[in-house]
């Protein structure tokens, strides 16, 4: 009978240890999920910022070419047409 009691006590200790480990894993999973969401949001913000900066770079290049870098007017017209096509695409996407 004493041996059965020891087995039961040993099982209780192991079960309590498993419960404690499970709680720790659940807590850690929640922390990691929160961190993952935070980092995903940060990545989205940075991608948006990169897109905005890329557009600014294009506009600066266009502005510099308009200022008179010596390019002929046909190249300038092509660049302006490219920008207008991009604007038209954006407007079309907004209208969807």
ChimeraX attribute file (.defattr): number of C-alpha atoms within 10 A of each C-alpha:
attribute: neighborCount
match mode: 1-to-1
recipient: residues
	/A:1	6
	/A:2	7
	/A:3	8
	/A:4	9
	/A:5	10
	/A:6	11
	/A:7	12
	/A:8	12
	/A:9	12
	/A:10	12
	/A:11	12
	/A:12	12
	/A:13	12
	/A:14	12
	/A:15	12
	/A:16	12
	/A:17	12
	/A:18	12
	/A:19	12
	/A:20	12
	/A:21	12
	/A:22	12
	/A:23	12
	/A:24	12
	/A:25	12
	/A:26	12
	/A:27	12
	/A:28	12
	/A:29	12
	/A:30	12
	/A:31	12
	/A:32	12
	/A:33	12
	/A:34	12
	/A:35	12
	/A:36	12
	/A:37	12
	/A:38	11
	/A:39	12
	/A:40	12
	/A:41	12
	/A:42	12
	/A:43	12
	/A:44	11
	/A:45	12
	/A:46	12
	/A:47	12
	/A:48	12
	/A:49	12
	/A:50	12
	/A:51	12
	/A:52	12
	/A:53	12
	/A:54	12
	/A:55	12
	/A:56	12
	/A:57	12
	/A:58	13
	/A:59	13
	/A:60	12
	/A:61	12
	/A:62	15
	/A:63	12
	/A:64	11
	/A:65	16
	/A:66	16
	/A:67	10
	/A:68	10
	/A:69	9
	/A:70	8
	/A:71	11
	/A:72	10
	/A:73	10
	/A:74	9
	/A:75	11
	/A:76	15
	/A:77	12
	/A:78	11
	/A:79	15
	/A:80	14
	/A:81	12
	/A:82	12
	/A:83	15
	/A:84	12
	/A:85	12
	/A:86	12
	/A:87	12
	/A:88	12
	/A:89	12
	/A:90	11
	/A:91	11
	/A:92	10
	/A:93	9
	/A:94	8
	/A:95	7
	/A:96	5
